[in-house]
Structures are given as C-alpha cells and as structure tokens.
Amino acid sequence: MNRHAVYAAILWVVLTVIGEWLAFTVNLFPLAAAEEAHTIDAAFRFLLILGVPVATLVLALLFYSVIGFRTAGETEQEGPPIRTHRSITWLWFGVTTALAIYVIFNPGLKGLRELSANPNAELMVQVEGQQWHWKVTYPEYDLSYDRALQMAVPVDTRVKFELTSTDVIHSFWVPAFRMKMDAVPGRTTEMYVTPTQTGTMQDDTNLRVQCAELCGTGHPNMQMEVLVLEPEEFEQWVAEAKMMVSN
C-alpha cells in the first residue's frame, strides 16, 4: 500500500470518528410529540449512522486528492493515467449494494410495520382539504367545522385521521408527529397517531397541520394549529367548539 492510500485511509478514519460522534450525540430533531415521531427519528439516526462511513470515504478521497495532488502554476503536460483497482471497485459496489438492500428491510419495511402495528383507534378525526383550508369533523362528538384554524386531540390517545380532498391533492402533515399523508380527491386515506406530549402551536410551531403538497397560490397559508390536550381539557374544548359552531 503506497503512502497516498495510507494517508487517505487515516483521513477517512478521522472523519468517520468525528461524524459518528456527531451522529450519536448531537440532537438533530425538533419537538417529537407522538410515538410515531420517536420511531421515525430513531430510523433517521440509524440511517445517518450507516451513511457516515460512506460519506466520509468520498470526502476523504476528495479532500486528499485536492491537497495531495495539487500543482503549482500551469502544467506543461497531462499527468499519467490512473487505473482503478478492480477488487476495490467490486468491494465498493458490494458494500453499498448490501447496505441499500439492508435498509429496505430495516428500518424500511420494519419501520412501516411498527407505524401500522396498531389499527385500533380510540378517536377518529375526519379532515377534508380544499383550496386553501381544512374542514375538521369529529363524528363521535357530532362536531364539524369548516375553514378550521385549530384542531385538538387528547394526549396518550390513539387517533385515526381519515383524509380526503374536494379539489386537488393536499397533504396533511404535522411536523411534531413526523407523520404525513396525502388527501386525495375521491379517496379516503388513513393515518394513525398517538400523541405523547401536551402543547400548542404557541409552545412550538411544529404543533401545526401544514399542507405539504403544492396546491396553488394559497398553499403556504394552508395550516391550522394543533392542540394536544389532557383528556379532560379535550372534552371541554369539544364542548366549547360545539357551542361556537351552533351560534
């Protein structure tokens, strides 16, 4: 092994150690206010940990090539051709292919199974998208209101969202829940969330419904506040909302 390979390998190891330390220790995520958010964050961090050595290898070779093979001034002739090493090429192809196949199953299929493992909801909320607002309905409480500015859910309660649209495709996304599902005209899609932390949009801006599908000129403003309340507070909110709707 020549000295260039040794130096590049040392640089790769150093960058990988730094990258893995950051991946394990730095808090990269915003508020996680649902069980599903923790599952998705764990999957993201795991993928980051797997991806660091691949990224640092590319960076190490790039940095070393720029520094170790730079020239001063204009060159009078082209340098000699550099032939790749066939075994290294196949090793790179094999390792990256194996990683790609592995992450399809974990956290890919495994994570999707975890997110859909419990289809038994304690509360159903129907949400209808329309340019450029949301209509929210709580069938169990006989409560429905259009052009909604806020939506409430009880904490530690399995919630099923039934989503649809009256015009174009919208996307129902709550950043603090990490969950997103399209609202499609003529279809009803479903999404399950279990909130684990109380709060409002005033506490954290990630507690909001945001349309995540470009749907026209009013798309950026197609949002509403999410209230995650204690069960007693949720019942009180429903009662007050029904009074406001009836007036």
N, C-alpha and C positions, 0 to 999 in steps of 0.2 A: 504494500500500500504506500503510495507516494505521499509526500508531506502535504500536498494540497488536499488530498482526501482526509488526512488526519485532522488538519485544521478545520475543514468544513464540518467534520463529524463532531469535533469539540464544540464548535459554534452551535450546531444543531442540538446537542445535549444541553447546553446552557440555555438556549432559547426555550427548549421544551420544559426544563425545570421551572423557569420563570412563568411560562404560560400555564402549566398545570397548577402551580401555586396560586396564580390568579384565578383560575377556573374553580378551584376548591374553596377559596377564601373570600373572594370579592362578592358582595351582594349585588347581583345584576338585575334584580327583578323589582318591579313596582308592587304595590299592595296586592296580596293574594288573599281574597276574601271568600274562597269556596274550596271544597275538597278537590274539585277538578283542577283548580289553579295550581295546587301543590303537586298534583300528578303531572301536569304539563311542565311546570318549572323543573321538576326532577328529571324529566325526559330531556329537556333542553340542556340542562347542565351536564347530563351524561353524554349527550351528543357532542357538547363542547369539549369534554374531557377526551373523547375519542378523536376528535378532529384536530386537537392541538399538535400532536406529533407530525401529522401530515402537513399542516400549515407551516410549522416551524422548519420542516425539512426543505420545503420550497423556498422559504425566506432565507434560510441559512445558505443554500446554494446560490441564491440570487445575490445576497449581500457579499458573500465571499468572492463570487465571480467579478462583481463590480470593483471590489477593493483589491483582490489578489491578481487580477489580470488587466488592470488598467494600464494605459500607455500615456506617456508624456509627450504631448505635441502630436504632429501628424505622422502617421506610419507610412513608410515608403512602399511596403508590400503587404499583402494579406498574410495572416498567420496560417500555420499549418492546420489542416482539417482535424477536428476532434471526433473520433469514432466512439459511439456509445458502447457500453459493455452489455452484451445480450442478457447475461444472467441477472444483472441489476434491473434491466428493463422488465424482464419477466417477474422478478421479485416485486417490483413496484406495482405492476399490473395485478399480481396475485393478491397482495396485501390489501390494496384499495378495493378490489372486487369483493374480497371476503368481508371487509368492513361494510360495504354497501349492502350486501346480502344480509349480514347480521342485523343492521339497524332496521331493515324492513320488518324483521320479526320482533326485535327488541331495541328501542321502545315502540316501534311502529304498530304491528298487529297486537302486541301485548298491551300497549297503552290504550289503543282503541277499545280493546276488550274491557279494560278497567273502567274506562269512561262510560261504557254502556252496560256495566255489570248489574246495575240495579234499576230496572224499569218501573219500579213501584213508587209512584209519586204520592205525596201527601197533599199537594196543592197543584192545581192546573191554572195556568195563565195563558190566555189566547191573545196573540199580538198580530195585528194586521198593519202592514206597511202601505203607505200611499204617499205619493209626492206631495209634500215632503214632511210628513208627520206620522205618528203612530196612533193606532187605536188599541186600547187595552181592555180586556174583558176577563172578569173573574166569574166563571159560570156558577161555581158553588155558592157565591155570595150575591148573585143576581146584580152584579155591578159591571157597568160598561161605560167607558168614556172615550170620546174622540179627541184628536189633537192633544194627546197626553203630554204633560210636562214632567210628570213623575210616575214611577211605578214602585210599589212596595212589595217586599217578600219577607217572610219570617225567617229568623236565623235558625240554623240546625234543622231545617225542614227540606225534604226532597221536593223540588219544584220541577214540574214538567211545563215547558213552553211549547205551545202549538203556534206555528208561524205560517203566515200566508201574506199575499200581496194582492192589491186590486189593479195594479197597472204594470209596473216594471219590476225587475228583480231588485230587491233590497237585501241587506244583510244585517241581522240582529247580532250585535257584538257588545259584550260587557267586559272591558279590559280587566277589571279586578277579578272576574270569574275566569278569564282566559278562554271563554267559550264563544264560538261564533257559528251562526247557521244562516243560510240564505232563506229569505222569504220569497217564494216563487209564485207568480200568478197561476191560479187554477190548481195549486197543490198545497198540501199541508205538511210542513216539515216539523220535526220534533227535536227538542234539546232538553237535557236534564242537568240540573244544577243543584248543589247542596251548599247554600251559603253558611259560612262558619264564623263570620265576624260582622258585628253590627257597625253601621256607619251610614253616612250620606255623602252626596257629592261635595258638600261643604267641607267634610273631613278629608276627602281625597277625590280628585277629579276623575279617577279611574272607576268610581262608582257611578257609571252612567251608561245608558244604552246609546250606542253610536252606530249609525248606518255605515257599513264598511264596504259597500258596493256602489260605485259611481252611478248615480241615478238621476242626474240632471243638475240644474243650476242651484237648487236649494239643498243639495246633498250635504255640504258641510254643517248645515244647521239642523239636520235631521237627528236630533238627540233628545234624550229625556233623563232626568235624574232617577237613580235607583236608591231606594231606601231599604236598608237591611235592618229590620226591627226585631225586638223581642216579641214573642207570640202575643202577649197582652197588648203591646203597643200596636202590633199589626191589626188586631181586631178593632182597636179604637180608630186606627187610620181608615179601615174599611167603613166603619160606621159614619165617620165624618165625610168620607168621599161619597157615600150614598146620599147623604143629606145635601151635599153640594150639587150632585148630579140632578137630584129631584127638584131643586129650586130653580 
